[in-house]
Amino acid sequence: MAKSRRARTAGLSVALILAQALPLSAQSLLDAAPAVVRTAPLESESILSTRPVQADVAVARMSGVLVPFEQALPAYRLTGEDDVARLSFNLSADQAAAGGEIALAYRNAVSVLPDTSVMEVEVNGKAAGTFRIGSPNGFKTALVSVGDDLLRPGRNQVQVRARQFHRVDCSLEATHELWSEFNSAASGFVAASGHGFRSFNDLLTVARTDANVTDVRLILPQTATAEMLNDAAPALQTLVLFLNRDDMAVTIGEKPGTGPGIDLYVSTDKTRAQTRSGDTPPYGLAVKNAAEDGRAMVSLRGATRAEMSGQLLEAIRGPLKESLDSGIFAAGSGTIVADASKSFTLAETGYETRVFSGRLSRTGFNMVMPADFYPADYATIGLKLHAATSPGLNRTAQFLVRVNDRVVTSYPFRNSAGEQFDGKLIELPLRAFRPGNNKVELLAELPVSADETCAPEARDDMTPRFILLKETAIEIPALARIGRLPDIGAFAGNAYPYADGKPFDIVVERPDAQSAGAALTILSRLALAARNPLNADIRLGVSTPSEGRNALVINTQNAFADLGNAGKGAFPSSAFQMDAAAASDVDPLQTAAIGGSAFTANVEQDGGESSALLEAFRKSTTRADDQLSVTSKVESWLSMAGTRFAKWLNYQDGSGPVAKLKPGHSLLTLTQIPSPSGDAVWTVVHAASPADIALGVHRLVEPAVWAGLNGGSAEIETASLAVNTVPAGSHFIAGMTDQSPSNIRRLAAAWFSDNFQFYVLLIVGLMGVFAVWLGLAIPRKGVRSDQ
């Protein structure tokens, strides 16, 4: 483990050195206006309800300073009969020695029975206390005393287990009605006194804004250049990795921010001379209190960019190392970073063995598959189940595995007398997984006869029905490896194709603070996905990305309006040379079609009248089904049957509607295409204005949204801020790092599994050859008889 940590630290160091070696550019950043942020997500998409927080959340009973939990919103919701939230907070040595209280401002579903439903709180693996769940009408704060014997300086781990029982319903479906949730702004550790911001570890205690984001504000002059952004990018990424928060929002401005957050100052002697500020930070990397209470200031100053790189590397090996190891590099965070021919256990996700006494057991984790993983049916992922069931289960009891919200396999619990599983192999199809993030859930349906009557006097919610051991293993087979794009799932989950250490361009076509802030926000999110600083070269204005280099394009003009119709090989001829003033005259409502053929809008092109005539001609010459020939009908039927079978193979049951781009209704679009030269990949984030790009990117990087990105393209609707993803109509190959014969064999098997019609043709062809051979051989040889 120590060796792997040293290797990761070395990786951070190498990435920072590469980032500091990027070329300089002298372009201007104008109009440093504050970014627009989304303050309230939709009710249907929010983890926490959008109802106003009740007055009692103000935790008037607290006598101390609230140190917030580090986790983002999705971690604060507990669902079902038995669920666990894993949280963490940071304390200084004097705060840990003084002890305090865990404050949990919670509310729950009205269906939760308060008589027997409880929350159990553990701190650093030791029981701290319990309390009954009983707040269906609004948030209520529960306080659990924690002595100094349970606390330690630095990161402290909290586990909150909710055991919830239904008031009146004993069915499996009713378990989905059970939930409790915490208010992140009023939950945390109540310390006896505040500590302020004196060291790097104190940054872990910074609170979130009212919009539930961690605000990092890069302080630059209004005349800032791309050189200043490139100076700041490595420091910003290091700070993001150190904090290990996936709800970062980066803004740029001349003045410090307001409210909780971090103000970041980065300058060399050269760029410092270009600023007009009277405050001069000291040389080196430093942390101190900002002017506003609850806000921190981080400054990095060096004579040259190389000197600042050395200061960052020294910090990574020194004061930042412990928190990096216990944060982004720590195991047990609920995520498995899978790799070929490796085995993992549930314990590595943070799961602890526990006895379950309800009707539906649910255990989930996130599995990050390699970015160049080819999902097809050439192998299976092995789940070795270590578990046991109790006697008395109905014959409908079963174990299910759900991947990305689709059930992919099941195993019935046939023995009503109870059974034990010691490594029972359950095979999971590789086709059910995708590159990047995969949501995996292990479900056990455990009905008993008493559930059918649901008599309160006969119900026993405390008798165990199932136990899932943490030794349950997930074995990854050898994988077919080839980079296929577009794939925004691999982009979000693995920072593909930007995480390989090679330099790439970030082109901010409109040099304003909101567009540049959106670019830095995405860069920060990609650094978290890669678990390493990325080697990015930021360029401002209408510059062209370097030949043969990947690029992330932040576009708030209309140069990409016709990108979907330009095909995969080229942009519109004036894509990077369009004048900003001319671009402003183009209708901004027709800029959503920035993808491949599966992601295009009805944008008028030259020759639109001819296209309309051709379309009318096609419609007028289309023959009705009853006029088709027998051959045409058979061909049509075979085509539909093949399509249905392909959907079945890809776990597309057709129940969910396929999202389609609505021309003029897209706030922001995200897509990937080959560069015009064909030897690089461009990821284009497009909106009609700087305000739209700021709002859209803040929505895009919300933890729940970012983790769910998949397919070929994505859009955010203007009115509802709903996020739609669109499957890739076709893929192009971005590269193949493994050219071994075994990988080529797996790729061939994967291709044949995707194109199963060739198997049919091959079998028919072989049968035909065999028939011809029989027809020729038998007359020639004759028939022999033993008589």
MOTA-V715091 format. One record per backbone hydrogen bond with DSSP energy under -0.5 kcal/mol. CO is the residue of the C=O (numbers start at 1). NH is the residue of the N-H. If there is no record, write none. Layout:
co->CO nh->NH
co->CO nh->NH
//
This chain:
co->1 nh->5
co->2 nh->6
co->3 nh->7
co->4 nh->8
co->5 nh->9
co->6 nh->10
co->7 nh->11
co->8 nh->12
co->9 nh->13
co->10 nh->14
co->11 nh->15
co->12 nh->16
co->13 nh->17
co->14 nh->18
co->15 nh->19
co->16 nh->20
co->17 nh->21
co->18 nh->21
co->19 nh->22
co->25 nh->27
co->25 nh->227
co->27 nh->226
co->28 nh->30
co->30 nh->513
co->31 nh->33
co->31 nh->513
co->37 nh->39
co->42 nh->45
co->42 nh->46
co->54 nh->57
co->55 nh->58
co->56 nh->59
co->59 nh->62
co->65 nh->67
co->65 nh->191
co->66 nh->68
co->67 nh->189
co->72 nh->75
co->73 nh->76
co->74 nh->77
co->76 nh->182
co->78 nh->180
co->81 nh->164
co->83 nh->162
co->85 nh->87
co->85 nh->160
co->87 nh->158
co->88 nh->70
co->89 nh->156
co->91 nh->154
co->92 nh->96
co->93 nh->97
co->94 nh->98
co->95 nh->99
co->96 nh->99
co->99 nh->192
co->100 nh->146
co->101 nh->103
co->101 nh->190
co->102 nh->104
co->102 nh->144
co->103 nh->105
co->103 nh->188
co->104 nh->106
co->104 nh->142
co->105 nh->183
co->106 nh->140
co->107 nh->181
co->109 nh->112
co->111 nh->167
co->112 nh->114
co->113 nh->116
co->113 nh->117
co->117 nh->133
co->118 nh->163
co->119 nh->131
co->120 nh->161
co->121 nh->128
co->121 nh->129
co->122 nh->159
co->123 nh->126
co->126 nh->123
co->129 nh->121
co->131 nh->119
co->132 nh->134
co->135 nh->108
co->135 nh->138
co->140 nh->106
co->140 nh->142
co->142 nh->104
co->143 nh->145
co->144 nh->102
co->146 nh->100
co->147 nh->150
co->148 nh->151
co->154 nh->91
co->156 nh->89
co->157 nh->124
co->158 nh->87
co->159 nh->122
co->159 nh->161
co->160 nh->85
co->160 nh->162
co->161 nh->120
co->161 nh->163
co->162 nh->83
co->162 nh->164
co->163 nh->118
co->165 nh->113
co->171 nh->175
co->172 nh->175
co->173 nh->176
co->174 nh->177
co->175 nh->178
co->177 nh->179
co->178 nh->80
co->179 nh->109
co->180 nh->78
co->181 nh->107
co->182 nh->184
co->183 nh->186
co->184 nh->187
co->187 nh->69
co->188 nh->103
co->188 nh->190
co->189 nh->67
co->189 nh->191
co->190 nh->101
co->191 nh->65
co->196 nh->198
co->199 nh->203
co->200 nh->203
co->201 nh->204
co->202 nh->205
co->203 nh->206
co->205 nh->68
co->209 nh->212
co->213 nh->209
co->213 nh->215
co->214 nh->216
co->214 nh->249
co->215 nh->262
co->216 nh->218
co->216 nh->251
co->217 nh->219
co->217 nh->264
co->218 nh->220
co->218 nh->253
co->221 nh->224
co->224 nh->29
co->225 nh->229
co->226 nh->230
co->227 nh->231
co->228 nh->232
co->229 nh->233
co->230 nh->234
co->231 nh->235
co->232 nh->236
co->233 nh->237
co->234 nh->238
co->235 nh->239
co->236 nh->240
co->237 nh->241
co->238 nh->242
co->239 nh->243
co->240 nh->244
co->240 nh->245
co->247 nh->214
co->249 nh->216
co->251 nh->218
co->253 nh->220
co->261 nh->296
co->262 nh->217
co->262 nh->264
co->263 nh->265
co->263 nh->298
co->264 nh->219
co->265 nh->300
co->267 nh->302
co->268 nh->272
co->269 nh->273
co->270 nh->274
co->271 nh->274
co->272 nh->275
co->279 nh->281
co->284 nh->286
co->284 nh->301
co->286 nh->299
co->288 nh->297
co->292 nh->295
co->294 nh->261
co->295 nh->290
co->296 nh->263
co->297 nh->288
co->298 nh->265
co->299 nh->286
co->300 nh->267
co->301 nh->284
co->302 nh->269
co->303 nh->269
co->303 nh->270
co->304 nh->308
co->305 nh->309
co->306 nh->310
co->307 nh->311
co->308 nh->312
co->309 nh->313
co->310 nh->314
co->311 nh->315
co->312 nh->316
co->313 nh->317
co->314 nh->318
co->315 nh->320
co->315 nh->321
co->318 nh->321
co->318 nh->322
co->320 nh->324
co->321 nh->325
co->322 nh->326
co->323 nh->327
co->324 nh->329
co->327 nh->330
co->334 nh->366
co->335 nh->337
co->336 nh->338
co->336 nh->368
co->339 nh->342
co->342 nh->476
co->344 nh->474
co->345 nh->348
co->346 nh->349
co->346 nh->351
co->347 nh->350
co->348 nh->332
co->349 nh->334
co->354 nh->468
co->356 nh->465
co->356 nh->466
co->359 nh->446
co->361 nh->444
co->363 nh->442
co->365 nh->440
co->366 nh->336
co->366 nh->368
co->367 nh->369
co->367 nh->438
co->368 nh->338
co->369 nh->436
co->370 nh->373
co->372 nh->482
co->373 nh->375
co->374 nh->376
co->376 nh->378
co->376 nh->379
co->379 nh->430
co->381 nh->383
co->381 nh->428
co->382 nh->384
co->382 nh->475
co->383 nh->385
co->383 nh->426
co->384 nh->473
co->385 nh->387
co->385 nh->423
co->385 nh->424
co->386 nh->469
co->387 nh->421
co->388 nh->467
co->390 nh->393
co->392 nh->449
co->394 nh->397
co->397 nh->413
co->398 nh->445
co->399 nh->411
co->400 nh->443
co->401 nh->408
co->401 nh->409
co->402 nh->441
co->403 nh->406
co->406 nh->403
co->409 nh->401
co->411 nh->399
co->412 nh->414
co->414 nh->416
co->415 nh->418
co->416 nh->392
co->419 nh->389
co->420 nh->422
co->421 nh->387
co->421 nh->423
co->424 nh->385
co->424 nh->426
co->426 nh->383
co->428 nh->381
co->429 nh->432
co->430 nh->433
co->436 nh->369
co->438 nh->367
co->438 nh->440
co->439 nh->404
co->440 nh->365
co->441 nh->402
co->441 nh->443
co->442 nh->363
co->443 nh->400
co->444 nh->361
co->444 nh->446
co->445 nh->398
co->447 nh->394
co->448 nh->451
co->448 nh->452
co->449 nh->452
co->449 nh->453
co->450 nh->454
co->455 nh->458
co->455 nh->459
co->460 nh->463
co->465 nh->390
co->466 nh->356
co->467 nh->388
co->467 nh->469
co->468 nh->354
co->469 nh->472
co->470 nh->347
co->472 nh->346
co->473 nh->384
co->474 nh->344
co->474 nh->476
co->475 nh->382
co->477 nh->341
co->480 nh->374
co->480 nh->482
co->482 nh->484
co->483 nh->734
co->483 nh->735
co->485 nh->732
co->487 nh->491
co->488 nh->492
co->489 nh->437
co->489 nh->493
co->490 nh->494
co->490 nh->496
co->491 nh->495
co->495 nh->498
co->495 nh->499
co->504 nh->537
co->505 nh->507
co->505 nh->552
co->506 nh->508
co->506 nh->539
co->507 nh->509
co->507 nh->554
co->508 nh->541
co->509 nh->511
co->510 nh->512
co->511 nh->30
co->512 nh->516
co->513 nh->517
co->514 nh->518
co->515 nh->519
co->516 nh->520
co->517 nh->521
co->518 nh->522
co->519 nh->523
co->520 nh->524
co->521 nh->525
co->522 nh->526
co->523 nh->527
co->524 nh->528
co->525 nh->529
co->526 nh->530
co->527 nh->531
co->527 nh->532
co->534 nh->536
co->535 nh->504
co->536 nh->538
co->537 nh->506
co->539 nh->508
co->546 nh->549
co->550 nh->505
co->551 nh->553
co->551 nh->683
co->552 nh->507
co->552 nh->554
co->553 nh->555
co->553 nh->685
co->554 nh->509
co->554 nh->556
co->555 nh->687
co->558 nh->561
co->560 nh->563
co->562 nh->565
co->562 nh->566
co->563 nh->566
co->572 nh->575
co->574 nh->578
co->579 nh->583
co->580 nh->584
co->582 nh->585
co->583 nh->586
co->587 nh->590
co->588 nh->591
co->589 nh->664
co->592 nh->594
co->593 nh->564
co->596 nh->599
co->599 nh->595
co->601 nh->603
co->605 nh->608
co->607 nh->611
co->608 nh->612
co->609 nh->613
co->610 nh->614
co->611 nh->615
co->612 nh->616
co->613 nh->617
co->614 nh->618
co->615 nh->619
co->616 nh->620
co->617 nh->621
co->618 nh->622
co->619 nh->622
co->624 nh->627
co->624 nh->628
co->625 nh->628
co->629 nh->633
co->630 nh->634
co->631 nh->635
co->632 nh->636
co->633 nh->637
co->634 nh->638
co->635 nh->639
co->636 nh->640
co->637 nh->641
co->638 nh->642
co->639 nh->643
co->640 nh->644
co->641 nh->645
co->642 nh->646
co->643 nh->647
co->644 nh->648
co->645 nh->649
co->646 nh->650
co->647 nh->652
co->648 nh->651
co->651 nh->653
co->657 nh->659
co->661 nh->663
co->662 nh->665
co->665 nh->667
co->665 nh->718
co->668 nh->716
co->669 nh->686
co->670 nh->714
co->671 nh->684
co->673 nh->682
co->675 nh->678
co->680 nh->675
co->681 nh->551
co->682 nh->673
co->682 nh->684
co->683 nh->553
co->683 nh->685
co->684 nh->671
co->684 nh->686
co->685 nh->555
co->686 nh->669
co->689 nh->693
co->690 nh->694
co->691 nh->695
co->692 nh->696
co->693 nh->697
co->694 nh->698
co->695 nh->699
co->696 nh->700
co->697 nh->701
co->699 nh->702
co->702 nh->705
co->702 nh->706
co->703 nh->707
co->704 nh->708
co->705 nh->708
co->706 nh->709
co->711 nh->488
co->711 nh->489
co->712 nh->672
co->713 nh->726
co->714 nh->670
co->715 nh->724
co->716 nh->667
co->716 nh->668
co->717 nh->721
co->722 nh->717
co->722 nh->724
co->724 nh->715
co->726 nh->712
co->726 nh->713
co->732 nh->485
co->735 nh->483
co->737 nh->739
co->740 nh->744
co->741 nh->745
co->742 nh->746
co->743 nh->747
co->744 nh->748
co->745 nh->749
co->746 nh->750
co->747 nh->751
co->748 nh->752
co->749 nh->753
co->750 nh->754
co->751 nh->755
co->755 nh->758
co->756 nh->759
co->756 nh->760
co->757 nh->761
co->758 nh->762
co->759 nh->763
co->760 nh->764
co->761 nh->765
co->762 nh->766
co->763 nh->767
co->764 nh->768
co->765 nh->769
co->766 nh->770
co->767 nh->771
co->768 nh->772
co->769 nh->773
co->770 nh->774
co->771 nh->775
co->772 nh->776
co->773 nh->777
co->774 nh->778
co->776 nh->780
co->777 nh->781
co->778 nh->782
co->782 nh->784
//
